[in-house]
């Protein structure tokens, strides 16, 4: 959406209240005024649509992941999950939405640990997940390194591969749930490589089977 600079004459008292509201919501003055005007004229901005998506995601993921309060913005949502493994390491998920090269955004997964053994096992999971995606979804834009995975989100129809222009939070949440569930299942059986791989595979298999829109 194109944006331009406009000159407006406004009451100082009004701006003071707008600034107070913007600070409380973690938004800029321009972003808040733009949203208020859009709501008044019945227009849905990208930020407004994104917030609706994030609200849907938070509801869908309530049983498995927790939002990281104070760390999300108009176009990003951050969540965390804990693995039932030594020291219960935290997994951080960041969903960044915005039109970019045919995708609606990207998912970033980050895990920090001082344990070299855990970091290596997480890297093994990332490699496994990339292979499972290629087998069940096809070639995806996914990259990883120790402690970090990045995945472009490209919603498309399971039936014919057609790109889906309008996506809701449920579709994104379903993919994150599959990834998070596979990761937890993998580490629950990490001492048995075959069992760990099979457990992770069951999640992506169910994800593809049960969702019409695939990321």
C-alpha positions in Angstrom: 0.0 0.0 0.0 1.5 3.4 -1.0 2.0 5.9 1.7 2.6 9.7 1.4 3.3 12.6 3.7 0.3 15.0 4.2 0.1 18.3 6.1 -2.7 18.5 8.6 -3.7 21.2 11.1 -4.8 19.5 14.4 -5.5 20.7 17.9 -2.6 20.3 20.3 -4.8 18.7 22.9 -6.0 16.2 20.4 -2.5 15.3 19.4 -1.5 14.9 23.1 -4.3 12.4 23.6 -3.4 10.6 20.4 0.3 10.4 21.5 -0.8 9.0 24.9 -3.0 6.3 23.2 -0.2 5.5 20.7 2.3 5.0 23.5 -0.1 2.7 25.4 -0.6 0.6 22.3 3.0 0.5 21.3 2.3 2.3 18.0 3.5 5.4 16.3 1.4 8.6 16.0 1.1 8.1 12.2 0.1 4.5 12.5 -2.6 5.2 15.1 -4.1 8.1 13.2 -4.0 6.1 10.0 -5.9 3.2 11.7 -8.5 5.6 13.3 -9.2 7.2 9.9 -9.4 3.8 8.2 -11.8 2.5 10.7 -13.9 5.7 10.4 -14.2 5.4 6.6 -14.7 1.6 6.6 -11.3 0.7 5.1 -9.2 -2.3 6.3 -5.5 -1.6 6.2 -2.7 -4.2 6.0 -2.0 -3.6 9.7 -5.6 -4.1 10.6 -5.9 -7.3 8.6 -2.7 -8.5 10.1 -4.0 -7.9 13.7 -7.1 -10.0 12.8 -4.8 -12.8 11.6 -2.7 -12.6 14.8 -5.9 -12.7 17.0 -7.0 -15.9 15.2 -3.5 -17.4 15.6 -3.4 -16.6 19.3 -6.7 -18.3 19.8 -5.7 -21.4 17.7 -2.3 -21.8 19.4 -3.5 -21.1 23.0 -3.1 -24.7 24.1 0.4 -25.2 22.7 2.3 -21.8 22.5 2.3 -18.6 24.5 2.5 -15.1 23.1 5.5 -13.1 24.1 3.8 -10.1 25.6 5.3 -6.7 24.7 7.4 -8.2 21.8 4.9 -8.2 19.0 4.0 -5.4 16.7 1.7 -4.4 13.9 3.2 -6.9 11.4 5.0 -9.3 13.7 3.9 -11.8 16.3 6.2 -13.6 18.7 5.4 -16.8 20.5 7.3 -19.3 22.7 7.1 -22.9 23.4 9.0 -25.2 25.8 10.5 -28.6 25.0 10.2 -31.4 27.5 14.0 -32.1 27.4 16.9 -31.3 29.7 16.5 -27.8 31.2 13.3 -27.3 29.2 14.8 -25.2 26.5 12.6 -22.4 25.1 11.7 -22.3 21.4 10.8 -18.8 20.0 8.6 -18.4 17.0 8.4 -15.1 15.1 5.7 -14.6 12.4 6.5 -11.6 10.2 3.7 -10.8 7.7 4.0 -8.6 4.6 4.0 -9.0 0.9 7.4 -10.3 -0.3 8.1 -12.2 -3.5 4.9 -14.2 -3.6 4.9 -15.1 0.1 2.7 -13.5 2.8 5.7 -13.3 5.1 8.0 -15.7 7.0 8.3 -17.8 10.1 11.5 -17.7 12.1 12.3 -20.3 14.7 15.1 -19.7 17.2 16.5 -21.8 20.0 19.4 -20.8 22.2 21.3 -23.3 24.3 24.7 -23.6 25.8 24.6 -27.3 25.1 26.5 -28.3 21.9 24.7 -31.6 22.0 21.3 -30.1 22.1 22.2 -27.6 19.3 23.4 -30.5 17.2 20.1 -32.5 17.8 18.1 -29.4 16.9 20.0 -29.0 13.7 19.2 -32.7 12.9 15.5 -32.0 13.5 15.7 -29.0 11.1 17.3 -31.2 8.4 14.6 -33.8 9.0 11.8 -31.3 8.8 13.1 -29.8 5.5 13.2 -33.3 4.0 9.7 -34.1 5.3 8.4 -30.8 3.8 9.9 -31.7 0.4 8.3 -35.2 0.6 4.8 -34.1 1.7 4.5 -30.5 0.4 7.1 -30.1 -2.3 10.0 -27.7 -2.6 9.6 -24.9 0.0 11.7 -21.8 0.7 13.3 -23.1 4.0 16.7 -22.5 5.4 18.4 -23.3 8.7 21.6 -23.1 10.7 22.5 -24.1 14.2 19.7 -22.7 16.5 17.7 -21.0 13.8 15.2 -21.9 11.0 13.5 -19.6 8.5 10.6 -20.5 6.4 8.7 -18.4 3.8 4.9 -18.7 4.1 3.3 -19.3 0.8 -0.3 -20.4 1.2 -1.5 -22.6 -1.6 -4.3 -25.1 -2.3 -3.5 -28.7 -1.3 -5.6 -30.0 -4.3 -4.1 -28.1 -7.2 -1.2 -26.0 -5.8 -3.0 -22.7 -6.7 -1.7 -19.8 -4.6 -4.3 -18.6 -2.1 -4.6 -14.8 -2.1 -6.6 -14.5 1.1 -5.3 -16.3 4.1 -6.5 -16.4 7.7 -4.7 -17.0 11.0 -6.0 -20.6 11.2 -3.9 -21.6 8.2 -0.7 -20.2 9.6 -1.4 -21.6 13.1 -2.0 -25.0 11.7 1.5 -25.0 10.1 3.1 -23.8 13.3 1.3 -26.4 15.4 2.5 -29.1 13.0 6.1 -27.9 13.3 6.0 -27.4 17.0 4.3 -30.7 17.6 6.8 -32.5 15.4 9.7 -30.9 17.2 8.3 -32.0 20.6 7.6 -35.5 19.4 11.1 -35.7 17.9 12.8 -34.8 21.2 10.5 -37.1 23.2 12.0 -40.0 21.3 15.4 -38.5 20.5 17.3 -41.5 21.8 15.8 -43.7 19.1 16.5 -42.1 15.7 13.9 -44.1 13.8 11.2 -43.5 16.4 12.0 -39.8 16.5 11.8 -39.4 12.7 8.5 -41.4 12.5 7.0 -39.3 15.3 7.9 -36.1 13.5 6.6 -37.4 10.2 3.2 -38.2 11.7 2.7 -34.5 12.3 3.4 -33.3 8.9 1.3 -36.1 7.4 -1.7 -35.1 9.5 -1.1 -31.5 8.7 -1.2 -32.0 4.9 -4.2 -34.5 5.2 -6.3 -32.2 7.4 -5.8 -28.8 5.8 -7.0 -27.5 2.5 -4.6 -24.6 2.6 -1.0 -25.5 2.9 1.8 -23.1 3.7 
